[in-house]
Amino acid sequence: MHLKRPKSKMMVHVLGLVRNPMGDRLANHSHQGTNLQAIIDAVDSGGIQDAKIVRVISDRAKAFGLQRAREADIPTACHSMKIFREQHPDVKDENQLRKDYDKALVNLVLEDQPNLVICAGYMRILYPEFLDPLAQAGIPAINLHPALPNAFNGKNAIDKAYEAFHRGEITKTGVMVHYVIAEVDAGEPLVIKELDIDKEESCAQLEERIHRLEWLAVVEGTQLAIKKLRYGPTNIPLWAEAQPPQLCLTWSGGVMD
């Protein structure tokens, strides 16, 4: 993989949930951009060191995450699937439309020349049309997922874990930050955090605890991804310390499809 030399700071894009077809329970967290806020706060405080968020992208203009970004003076953009579909009425095949949508999305991301893309609750499957150009540019993408590796890949992971616990199949769940590959939630993990499930708690209470764990994991995962970009497997600096990495947070969303 070709590693891009950063400009002044590492740029990160963060992709996150902005719509929740299952009701308001998830909207209380991801819809409000809390994972995004955790990253913004960590960059400001130095918890994520020498990093700059260059843009936040959402697929809904009214997503609260965009407001959070604007309040932090971070550039924003909206890449709406609804509008994209209206702009391409001749594309009748939904699969082809999704591919074209991801091509347009990656072009939007690449305009900022980021060093890292963060998916923090992004609920659309990323097609090769998005992932391949990133790989060719030497830009890794990481994802935050509310489950342990190889446990509950895909959508509704928290609900699936809660149900599996009450069937006696598991005793714990957790969250992970992993590299994004074409196979959903199956990339190499960067950060894994386990959480014991309490038999007395509701699914909503479990979800609340998982979200709080996510805020820690996404910050740790971002910092670790930056370290790997900077030093590589040999722990020898690939970039000069005077050239800190640039992070581009692309916060977008949708339903898992």
C-alpha positions as CSV (number, residue, x, y, z in Angstrom):
1,M,0.0,0.0,0.0
2,H,1.3,3.5,-0.9
3,L,1.4,5.7,2.2
4,K,0.5,9.3,1.6
5,R,2.7,12.0,3.1
6,P,0.5,14.2,5.2
7,K,0.3,17.9,4.8
8,S,0.2,19.6,8.2
9,K,-2.0,17.2,10.2
10,M,-3.6,13.8,9.7
11,M,-7.0,14.1,8.1
12,V,-9.9,11.8,9.0
13,H,-13.4,11.3,7.6
14,V,-16.0,9.8,9.9
15,L,-19.1,8.0,8.6
16,G,-22.0,7.7,11.1
17,L,-25.7,6.8,11.5
18,V,-28.2,9.6,10.7
19,R,-31.4,7.6,10.2
20,N,-33.0,4.9,12.3
21,P,-35.9,3.0,10.8
22,M,-36.3,1.0,14.1
23,G,-37.5,3.9,16.2
24,D,-36.1,6.5,18.5
25,R,-33.9,4.3,20.8
26,L,-30.9,4.4,18.5
27,A,-31.6,7.9,17.4
28,N,-30.9,9.1,21.0
29,H,-27.3,8.2,20.4
30,S,-26.0,7.8,16.9
31,H,-28.5,10.1,15.3
32,Q,-27.2,12.8,17.6
33,G,-23.6,12.3,16.5
34,T,-22.2,11.3,19.9
35,N,-19.4,9.2,18.5
36,L,-18.5,12.1,16.2
37,Q,-18.5,14.4,19.2
38,A,-16.2,12.0,21.1
39,I,-13.7,12.3,18.2
40,I,-14.0,16.1,18.0
41,D,-13.4,16.4,21.8
42,A,-10.4,14.1,21.7
43,V,-8.8,16.0,18.8
44,D,-9.4,19.3,20.7
45,S,-8.0,17.9,24.0
46,G,-5.1,16.0,22.5
47,G,-6.5,12.6,23.3
48,I,-6.1,12.1,19.5
49,Q,-2.7,13.7,19.0
50,D,-1.6,15.9,16.1
51,A,-4.8,15.4,14.2
52,K,-7.1,17.6,12.1
53,I,-10.7,16.9,11.1
54,V,-11.0,18.3,7.6
55,R,-14.6,17.5,6.8
56,V,-17.8,15.8,8.2
57,I,-20.1,14.3,5.6
58,S,-23.7,13.2,6.1
59,D,-26.4,11.9,3.8
60,R,-29.0,14.1,5.5
61,A,-28.7,17.9,5.5
62,K,-30.5,18.1,8.9
63,A,-28.3,15.5,10.7
64,F,-27.3,16.8,14.1
65,G,-23.8,15.6,13.6
66,L,-23.4,18.4,10.9
67,Q,-24.4,20.9,13.5
68,R,-21.8,19.5,15.9
69,A,-19.2,19.9,13.2
70,R,-20.2,23.4,12.3
71,E,-20.1,24.4,16.0
72,A,-16.5,23.1,16.0
73,D,-15.6,25.1,12.8
74,I,-15.2,21.9,10.8
75,P,-16.2,21.9,7.1
76,T,-19.3,19.8,6.3
77,A,-21.0,18.3,3.2
78,C,-24.2,16.4,2.5
79,H,-24.2,13.4,0.2
80,S,-27.9,12.5,0.1
81,M,-29.0,9.2,-1.4
82,K,-32.5,10.6,-2.0
83,I,-31.1,13.5,-3.9
84,F,-28.6,11.3,-5.8
85,R,-31.5,9.0,-6.9
86,E,-33.5,12.0,-8.1
87,Q,-30.5,13.3,-10.0
88,H,-30.1,9.9,-11.8
89,P,-33.6,8.9,-12.9
90,D,-32.3,6.8,-15.8
91,V,-30.5,4.4,-13.4
92,K,-33.3,1.9,-12.6
93,D,-31.1,-0.9,-11.2
94,E,-30.8,-0.2,-7.4
95,N,-27.5,-2.1,-7.2
96,Q,-26.0,0.0,-9.9
97,L,-27.3,3.2,-8.3
98,R,-25.6,2.2,-5.0
99,K,-22.3,1.7,-6.9
100,D,-22.6,5.1,-8.5
101,Y,-23.5,6.6,-5.2
102,D,-20.4,5.2,-3.6
103,K,-18.2,6.4,-6.5
104,A,-19.5,9.9,-6.0
105,L,-19.0,9.6,-2.2
106,V,-15.4,8.5,-2.5
107,N,-14.7,11.3,-5.0
108,L,-16.0,13.7,-2.4
109,V,-13.8,12.2,0.3
110,L,-10.7,12.2,-2.0
111,E,-11.1,15.9,-2.7
112,D,-9.8,16.5,0.8
113,Q,-6.8,14.1,0.4
114,P,-7.4,12.5,3.8
115,N,-5.0,10.1,5.5
116,L,-7.7,8.1,7.3
117,V,-11.5,7.5,7.0
118,I,-13.5,6.7,10.1
119,C,-16.8,5.0,10.0
120,A,-18.4,5.6,13.3
121,G,-21.9,4.1,13.0
122,Y,-22.1,4.1,9.2
123,M,-25.0,1.9,8.3
124,R,-24.5,1.4,4.6
125,I,-22.4,-1.4,3.2
126,L,-19.4,0.2,1.5
127,Y,-19.0,-1.1,-2.1
128,P,-15.7,-1.8,-3.8
129,E,-16.5,1.4,-5.8
130,F,-15.7,3.3,-2.5
131,L,-13.1,1.0,-1.0
132,D,-10.9,0.4,-4.0
133,P,-10.1,4.0,-4.8
134,L,-9.2,4.6,-1.1
135,A,-6.9,1.6,-1.1
136,Q,-5.2,2.8,-4.3
137,A,-4.6,6.2,-2.7
138,G,-3.1,4.5,0.4
139,I,-6.0,5.7,2.7
140,P,-7.2,3.1,5.2
141,A,-10.7,3.2,6.6
142,I,-11.7,2.0,10.1
143,N,-15.1,1.2,11.4
144,L,-16.7,1.2,14.9
145,H,-19.0,-1.8,15.4
146,P,-21.1,-2.6,18.6
147,A,-20.1,-6.2,18.8
148,L,-17.1,-8.4,19.4
149,P,-15.1,-9.8,16.4
150,N,-17.0,-12.5,14.4
151,A,-19.9,-12.3,16.8
152,F,-22.8,-10.3,15.3
153,N,-21.7,-8.8,12.1
154,G,-24.0,-6.4,10.3
155,K,-27.1,-4.6,11.5
156,N,-28.9,-5.0,14.9
157,A,-25.8,-6.3,16.6
158,I,-26.9,-5.0,20.1
159,D,-30.3,-6.6,19.8
160,K,-28.8,-9.9,18.6
161,A,-26.3,-10.0,21.5
162,Y,-29.1,-9.3,24.0
163,E,-31.3,-12.0,22.6
164,A,-28.3,-14.5,22.5
165,F,-27.5,-13.7,26.1
166,H,-31.1,-14.5,27.2
167,R,-30.9,-17.8,25.2
168,G,-27.8,-18.7,27.3
169,E,-25.5,-18.6,24.3
170,I,-23.2,-15.8,25.5
171,T,-22.3,-14.0,28.7
172,K,-20.7,-10.8,27.3
173,T,-20.7,-8.6,24.3
174,G,-18.6,-5.5,23.4
175,V,-17.4,-3.1,20.7
176,M,-14.6,-3.1,18.3
177,V,-12.8,-0.8,15.9
178,H,-11.6,-2.6,12.8
179,Y,-10.2,-1.9,9.4
180,V,-12.9,-1.8,6.7
181,I,-12.9,-4.5,4.0
182,A,-15.5,-5.6,1.5
183,E,-16.8,-8.2,3.9
184,V,-19.1,-6.5,6.5
185,D,-17.5,-6.0,9.9
186,A,-14.8,-8.6,9.2
187,G,-11.7,-6.5,8.9
188,E,-8.6,-6.8,11.2
189,P,-9.5,-5.4,14.7
190,L,-7.6,-2.5,16.1
191,V,-9.4,-2.2,19.4
192,I,-11.7,-4.7,21.2
193,K,-13.6,-3.8,24.4
194,E,-15.6,-6.5,26.2
195,L,-18.7,-5.8,28.3
196,D,-20.5,-8.3,30.6
197,I,-24.3,-8.4,30.2
198,D,-26.4,-8.0,33.3
199,K,-29.4,-10.3,33.3
200,E,-31.5,-7.6,35.1
201,E,-30.9,-4.9,32.5
202,S,-33.1,-4.1,29.5
203,C,-31.9,-4.0,26.0
204,A,-32.0,-0.2,26.1
205,Q,-29.8,-0.2,29.2
206,L,-27.3,-2.5,27.5
207,E,-27.3,-0.2,24.5
208,E,-26.6,2.8,26.7
209,R,-23.6,1.1,28.2
210,I,-22.4,0.0,24.8
211,H,-22.6,3.5,23.4
212,R,-20.5,4.8,26.3
213,L,-17.9,2.1,25.5
214,E,-18.0,3.2,21.9
215,W,-17.0,6.7,22.8
216,L,-13.8,5.3,24.3
217,A,-13.1,2.7,21.6
218,V,-13.5,5.1,18.7
219,V,-10.9,7.5,20.2
220,E,-8.5,4.7,21.0
221,G,-9.0,3.1,17.6
222,T,-8.4,6.4,15.8
223,Q,-5.2,7.2,17.7
224,L,-3.9,3.6,17.1
225,A,-4.7,3.9,13.3
226,I,-2.8,7.1,13.2
227,K,0.2,5.5,15.0
228,K,0.2,2.7,12.5
229,L,0.1,5.2,9.7
230,R,3.0,7.2,11.2
231,Y,5.3,4.4,12.2
232,G,4.2,1.3,10.3
233,P,5.0,-2.3,11.6
234,T,8.7,-1.5,12.2
235,N,7.9,1.3,14.7
236,I,10.3,3.5,12.7
237,P,8.8,6.9,11.8
238,L,7.5,7.0,8.2
239,W,6.6,10.7,8.5
240,A,8.6,13.4,10.2
241,E,7.2,14.5,13.6
242,A,7.1,18.1,12.2
243,Q,4.4,16.8,9.7
244,P,1.6,15.5,12.0
245,P,-1.1,13.4,10.3
246,Q,-4.3,14.9,9.0
247,L,-7.7,13.3,9.9
248,C,-10.8,13.6,7.8
249,L,-14.0,12.7,9.6
250,T,-16.7,11.7,7.1
251,W,-19.9,11.3,9.1
252,S,-22.7,10.0,6.8
253,G,-25.4,7.5,7.3
254,G,-28.4,5.4,6.3
255,V,-29.8,1.9,6.9
256,M,-27.7,-1.3,6.6
257,D,-28.4,-2.7,3.2
